[in-house]
Amino acid sequence: MDEKVTFQMWNSTDRTSMSTLVDTLEEFIDTLCNKIDALTNHSFIAKSQSAQLKKIKEGLPADTAIVIMNFAENYQYVIQD
C-alpha cells in the first residue's frame, strides 16, 4: 500500500492561493525536488544580479543613471471604457 502525504502548496494562476494536496510519498518527493531545484536556480540568479548591481553602483560615473524595471508580474494595461 502506498503511503500518502498531505501537504500545502502555493498555486499561481491569475491569482495565488494555497492548496492542500494529497500525493503518494514518491510523488511528494518528486514535487519537492523539482521545487527545490527551481528555487536554487532562482536564488543563484538573484544573488548574481545583486552582486553585479552593487559592482556597477560602486563605479557609476556622476552623469550616469541606473534604471531598474521589473516585469515579473506580467502586468497588462487595460484601457477603461
C-alpha positions in Angstrom: 0.0 0.0 0.0 1.3 3.4 -1.0 1.9 5.8 1.9 0.1 9.1 1.4 1.4 12.6 2.3 -0.8 15.6 2.9 0.8 19.0 2.3 0.1 22.5 1.3 1.5 24.3 -1.8 1.1 27.7 -3.4 -0.7 27.7 -6.8 -0.2 30.6 -9.2 -2.7 31.2 -12.0 -4.1 34.7 -12.4 -4.1 34.8 -8.6 -2.1 33.0 -5.9 -3.7 30.6 -3.5 -2.7 27.9 -1.1 -4.0 24.4 -1.8 -3.9 21.2 0.3 -2.7 18.2 -1.7 -2.5 14.5 -1.1 0.1 12.5 -3.0 2.0 9.3 -2.6 5.3 9.7 -0.9 7.1 9.2 -4.2 5.1 11.9 -5.9 5.6 14.3 -3.0 9.4 13.7 -3.1 9.5 14.3 -6.9 7.5 17.6 -6.5 9.7 18.7 -3.6 12.9 18.0 -5.5 11.6 19.9 -8.6 10.6 22.9 -6.4 13.9 23.0 -4.6 15.7 22.8 -8.0 13.8 25.8 -9.3 14.4 27.7 -6.0 18.2 27.1 -6.1 18.3 28.4 -9.7 16.3 31.4 -8.8 18.4 32.1 -5.7 21.6 31.9 -7.8 20.3 34.3 -10.4 19.0 36.8 -7.7 22.4 36.8 -5.8 24.4 37.2 -9.1 22.2 40.1 -10.2 22.5 41.7 -6.8 26.3 41.4 -6.8 26.5 42.8 -10.3 24.3 45.8 -9.5 26.4 46.6 -6.4 29.6 46.4 -8.5 28.1 48.8 -11.1 26.9 51.2 -8.5 30.4 51.4 -6.9 31.9 52.6 -10.2 29.0 54.6 -11.6 30.0 57.9 -13.2 28.3 61.1 -12.0 26.5 61.7 -15.3 25.0 58.1 -15.5 21.7 56.7 -14.1 20.6 53.2 -13.4 17.1 52.3 -14.4 15.7 49.0 -13.0 12.4 47.6 -14.4 10.6 44.5 -13.1 8.3 42.6 -15.4 8.0 39.6 -13.1 4.2 40.1 -12.5 3.4 40.3 -16.2 1.1 43.3 -15.7 -1.1 44.4 -18.6 -2.6 47.8 -19.2 -6.2 47.8 -20.0 -7.9 50.9 -21.4 -11.0 51.7 -19.4 -14.3 52.4 -21.3 
